[in-house]
Amino acid sequence: MTPRVDSTMTLRDGRRLAYAEWGDADGRPVLFFHGTPSCRLFHPPDPSAFDGLRTRWISVDRPGYGRSDHQARRDLLGWTRDVEALANHLGLAEFSVAGLSGGGPHALACAFALPARVRRTAVVSGVGPVTPETLRQMFPERRWGFRLSRTVPWLVPFLVRLVGDPRRVDRHYAKVLAQCRSDRQVLERPAVRDMLQANWAEANRQGLRAYAADGRIFALPWPFEPSAIRGMVRFWHGTADESVPVEMARTLSNAIPNATLEIVPGAGHFLVFDHLGAIVRWVVGDAE
């Protein structure tokens, strides 16, 4: 499946911001924020995935990923300004946001900073504020990645290269494949693996600086309090997620006043592939 639109816009500071559109051109807009590392080409491989959902799914490359220009020392609130500029460019007065994994904090930042424009916020397998307890629940490579991102982020790209090429899906998710049966079954689907392979190759076309920048953002304190978010938020998280502990979703859903948490028993980090319909129906307002 190829995007209906694959384009860029120019931001006020001269940077390019890339985005792709899927689904219904006249549908209700959802801005989708990809995981880490990933890009705008992450999508459900089933061509009929958006059929009947009346949804305009707009996937955005964060700075340094795919075709979006690198931005030095980027942060969560800076991302919300890029998103607002994109919404203005596309003529969207209101929209919903959805964040997957590393896109979760970026979605919540938009819910905080753009309350008059963000209708609903969906967070799927999303990263939350890092605590000693959540660090202990991660597999060792992920745990050390967060620690190094906090202290020596410039070192992260070099270490990733030593471990293996992040564009190789099988290597990057070796730990997930080994530990989580649900994720293993999803990632063994040929269509999913082919999509991820192409997606990751595009995500890292500029190198690994964006990967390191995401890690630094996740490892440092967030520049806003989740409790200050007033819009409707729903989290989806699997109990078998070995990449992002479910405790992160529990903590955030308890902190945000109008948040709910959908725990999926036995599901891993890639539950989005089997639950996309329910997620989309909620985020566009077809479900409570």
C-alpha positions as CSV (number, residue, x, y, z in Angstrom):
1,M,0.0,0.0,0.0
2,T,1.4,3.4,-1.0
3,P,0.3,6.7,0.5
4,R,-2.3,8.8,-1.3
5,V,-0.1,11.9,-0.7
6,D,3.7,12.0,0.0
7,S,4.8,15.6,0.4
8,T,6.7,18.2,2.3
9,M,6.1,21.7,3.6
10,T,8.6,24.5,4.5
11,L,8.5,25.7,8.1
12,R,9.2,29.3,9.2
13,D,12.8,28.5,10.0
14,G,13.4,27.0,6.5
15,R,13.3,23.3,7.6
16,R,11.3,20.8,5.5
17,L,8.6,18.8,7.3
18,A,7.5,15.6,5.5
19,Y,4.2,13.9,5.7
20,A,2.1,11.2,4.0
21,E,-1.6,10.7,3.8
22,W,-3.6,7.5,3.9
23,G,-7.3,6.7,4.0
24,D,-10.1,9.0,2.9
25,A,-9.1,12.5,1.5
26,D,-12.4,13.9,2.9
27,G,-12.3,12.0,6.2
28,R,-11.8,13.2,9.7
29,P,-8.2,14.2,10.2
30,V,-5.8,12.3,12.5
31,L,-2.2,13.3,12.7
32,F,-0.1,10.2,13.4
33,F,3.3,10.3,15.1
34,H,5.5,7.3,14.4
35,G,7.7,5.3,16.8
36,T,11.5,5.2,17.3
37,P,13.1,4.7,14.8
38,S,10.4,5.0,12.2
39,C,8.9,7.5,9.7
40,R,5.8,8.6,7.8
41,L,5.8,5.4,5.8
42,F,4.8,3.3,8.8
43,H,1.3,2.0,7.9
44,P,-1.0,-1.0,8.2
45,P,0.0,-3.3,5.3
46,D,-3.6,-4.3,4.6
47,P,-4.9,-2.1,1.8
48,S,-8.4,-2.2,3.3
49,A,-7.3,-1.1,6.8
50,F,-9.0,2.3,6.6
51,D,-12.0,1.2,4.6
52,G,-15.3,2.4,6.2
53,L,-13.5,4.5,8.9
54,R,-13.9,7.9,7.2
55,T,-10.5,8.9,8.3
56,R,-7.8,11.1,6.8
57,W,-4.7,9.6,8.3
58,I,-1.7,12.0,8.1
59,S,1.6,10.5,9.2
60,V,4.4,13.0,9.9
61,D,8.2,12.6,9.9
62,R,9.8,14.0,13.0
63,P,12.9,16.2,12.4
64,G,15.8,14.1,11.2
65,Y,13.7,11.1,10.1
66,G,12.8,10.4,6.5
67,R,12.5,13.6,4.6
68,S,12.1,16.0,7.5
69,D,15.2,18.2,8.0
70,H,17.3,17.7,11.2
71,Q,16.7,20.1,14.0
72,A,19.4,20.6,16.7
73,R,18.3,20.2,20.3
74,R,14.7,19.6,19.4
75,D,12.2,19.0,22.2
76,L,8.6,18.0,22.8
77,L,7.1,21.6,22.8
78,G,9.1,22.5,19.7
79,W,7.4,19.6,18.0
80,T,4.0,21.0,18.8
81,R,4.9,24.2,16.9
82,D,5.8,22.1,13.8
83,V,2.5,20.3,14.1
84,E,0.5,23.5,14.4
85,A,2.3,24.8,11.3
86,L,1.4,21.6,9.4
87,A,-2.2,21.8,10.5
88,N,-2.3,25.4,9.2
89,H,-0.7,24.3,5.9
90,L,-3.3,21.6,5.5
91,G,-6.2,23.8,6.5
92,L,-7.1,21.8,9.6
93,A,-9.0,23.8,12.2
94,E,-9.3,20.8,14.5
95,F,-7.8,17.3,14.4
96,S,-7.0,14.3,16.5
97,V,-3.6,12.9,17.2
98,A,-2.3,9.4,17.6
99,G,1.2,8.4,18.9
100,L,2.8,5.0,18.6
101,S,5.6,4.0,21.0
102,G,8.1,6.9,20.8
103,G,5.3,9.0,19.2
104,G,3.3,8.8,22.4
105,P,5.0,11.7,24.2
106,H,4.8,13.8,21.1
107,A,1.0,13.2,20.9
108,L,0.6,14.1,24.6
109,A,2.7,17.3,24.1
110,C,0.2,18.3,21.4
111,A,-2.8,17.6,23.7
112,F,-1.1,19.8,26.3
113,A,0.0,22.7,24.0
114,L,-2.8,22.8,21.4
115,P,-6.0,22.2,23.5
116,A,-8.2,24.3,21.2
117,R,-7.3,22.2,18.2
118,V,-6.7,18.6,19.4
119,R,-10.0,16.8,19.7
120,R,-8.8,13.4,21.0
121,T,-5.4,11.8,21.7
122,A,-4.7,8.1,21.3
123,V,-1.4,6.7,22.7
124,V,-0.5,3.1,21.6
125,S,2.3,1.2,23.4
126,G,3.6,4.7,24.3
127,V,6.7,5.7,26.1
128,G,6.1,7.5,29.4
129,P,8.4,9.4,31.8
130,V,11.3,7.2,32.8
131,T,11.6,6.2,36.4
132,P,13.9,3.7,38.2
133,E,11.1,1.2,38.3
134,T,10.2,1.4,34.6
135,L,13.9,1.2,33.7
136,R,14.1,-2.1,35.7
137,Q,11.2,-3.5,33.6
138,M,13.0,-3.0,30.3
139,F,15.3,-5.5,28.6
140,P,19.0,-4.6,29.1
141,E,19.7,-3.0,25.7
142,R,16.7,-0.6,26.0
143,R,17.6,0.2,29.7
144,W,21.2,1.2,28.8
145,G,19.9,3.1,25.8
146,F,17.8,5.4,28.1
147,R,20.7,5.9,30.5
148,L,23.2,6.8,27.9
149,S,20.7,9.1,26.1
150,R,20.4,11.1,29.3
151,T,24.1,11.5,29.9
152,V,26.0,11.1,26.6
153,P,23.4,11.3,23.7
154,W,26.2,11.9,21.2
155,L,27.5,8.4,21.8
156,V,24.2,6.6,21.0
157,P,24.5,6.5,17.2
158,F,28.0,4.9,17.5
159,L,26.8,2.3,19.9
160,V,23.8,1.5,17.7
161,R,26.1,0.9,14.8
162,L,28.2,-1.5,16.9
163,V,25.1,-3.5,17.9
164,G,23.8,-3.7,14.3
165,D,22.2,-1.8,11.5
166,P,18.9,-0.3,12.7
167,R,17.5,-0.7,9.2
168,R,17.5,-4.5,9.7
169,V,14.2,-5.4,11.3
170,D,15.3,-8.8,12.4
171,R,18.4,-7.5,14.2
172,H,16.8,-4.4,15.8
173,Y,14.0,-6.4,17.3
174,A,16.0,-9.5,18.2
175,K,15.1,-9.1,21.9
176,V,11.4,-8.6,21.2
177,L,11.3,-11.5,18.8
178,A,13.0,-13.7,21.4
179,Q,10.9,-12.7,24.4
180,C,7.4,-11.8,23.3
181,R,5.3,-14.4,21.5
182,S,2.7,-11.9,20.4
183,D,5.2,-9.6,18.8
184,R,7.0,-12.6,17.3
185,Q,3.8,-13.7,15.6
186,V,3.1,-10.1,14.3
187,L,6.6,-9.6,13.0
188,E,6.7,-12.9,11.3
189,R,3.9,-11.8,8.9
190,P,5.6,-11.2,5.5
191,A,3.6,-8.1,4.8
192,V,4.4,-6.5,8.1
193,R,8.1,-7.3,7.8
194,D,8.3,-5.9,4.3
195,M,6.6,-2.7,5.4
196,L,8.9,-2.3,8.4
197,Q,12.0,-3.0,6.3
198,A,11.1,-0.2,3.8
199,N,9.9,2.1,6.6
200,W,13.1,1.8,8.6
201,A,15.4,2.2,5.5
202,E,13.6,5.5,4.8
203,A,13.6,6.5,8.5
204,N,17.3,6.3,8.8
205,R,18.2,7.8,5.4
206,Q,19.9,10.8,7.2
207,G,21.7,8.6,9.7
208,L,21.0,8.0,13.4
209,R,20.9,11.5,14.8
210,A,17.1,11.5,15.0
211,Y,17.2,8.2,16.9
212,A,19.6,9.7,19.4
213,A,17.5,12.9,19.7
214,D,14.4,10.8,20.5
215,G,16.3,8.9,23.2
216,R,17.4,12.2,24.8
217,I,13.8,13.5,24.8
218,F,12.5,10.3,26.5
219,A,15.2,10.2,29.1
220,L,14.9,13.8,30.3
221,P,12.1,15.2,32.3
222,W,9.1,16.3,30.2
223,P,8.6,20.1,29.8
224,F,5.0,19.9,30.8
225,E,3.0,18.1,33.5
226,P,0.7,15.4,32.1
227,S,-1.8,16.3,34.8
228,A,-2.3,19.7,33.0
229,I,-3.8,17.9,29.9
230,R,-7.5,18.5,29.8
231,G,-8.6,16.8,26.6
232,M,-9.8,13.2,26.1
233,V,-6.9,10.7,26.0
234,R,-7.0,7.0,25.7
235,F,-4.0,4.6,26.1
236,W,-3.7,1.1,24.6
237,H,-1.0,-1.1,26.0
238,G,-0.2,-4.8,26.0
239,T,0.6,-6.7,29.2
240,A,3.4,-8.6,27.3
241,D,5.1,-5.4,26.0
242,E,8.9,-6.0,26.6
243,S,9.9,-2.8,24.9
244,V,7.8,-0.2,26.8
245,P,6.5,-1.4,30.2
246,V,2.8,-1.2,30.8
247,E,3.5,0.7,34.0
248,M,4.3,3.8,31.9
249,A,0.7,3.8,30.5
250,R,-0.8,3.1,34.0
251,T,1.1,6.1,35.5
252,L,0.2,8.5,32.7
253,S,-3.5,7.4,32.6
254,N,-3.7,8.0,36.3
255,A,-2.2,11.4,36.0
256,I,-4.3,12.8,33.2
257,P,-7.8,13.8,34.3
258,N,-9.8,12.7,31.2
259,A,-7.7,9.6,30.3
260,T,-8.7,6.0,30.1
261,L,-6.5,2.9,29.7
262,E,-7.2,-0.1,27.5
263,I,-5.0,-3.0,28.7
264,V,-4.7,-5.8,26.1
265,P,-3.9,-9.1,27.8
266,G,-1.1,-11.0,26.2
267,A,-0.4,-8.3,23.6
268,G,3.1,-7.0,22.9
269,H,4.5,-3.8,21.6
270,F,3.0,-4.2,18.1
271,L,-0.7,-4.5,19.1
272,V,-1.5,-1.7,16.7
273,F,-1.6,-4.1,13.8
274,D,-4.4,-6.1,15.3
275,H,-6.3,-3.3,17.0
276,L,-6.1,-0.4,14.5
277,G,-9.8,-0.3,13.8
278,A,-10.8,0.2,17.4
279,I,-8.1,2.8,17.9
280,V,-9.2,4.8,14.8
281,R,-12.9,4.6,15.7
282,W,-12.2,6.0,19.1
283,V,-9.8,8.8,18.1
284,V,-12.1,10.1,15.4
285,G,-15.1,10.0,17.8
286,D,-17.1,7.0,16.6
287,A,-16.6,5.2,19.9
288,E,-16.7,6.3,23.6
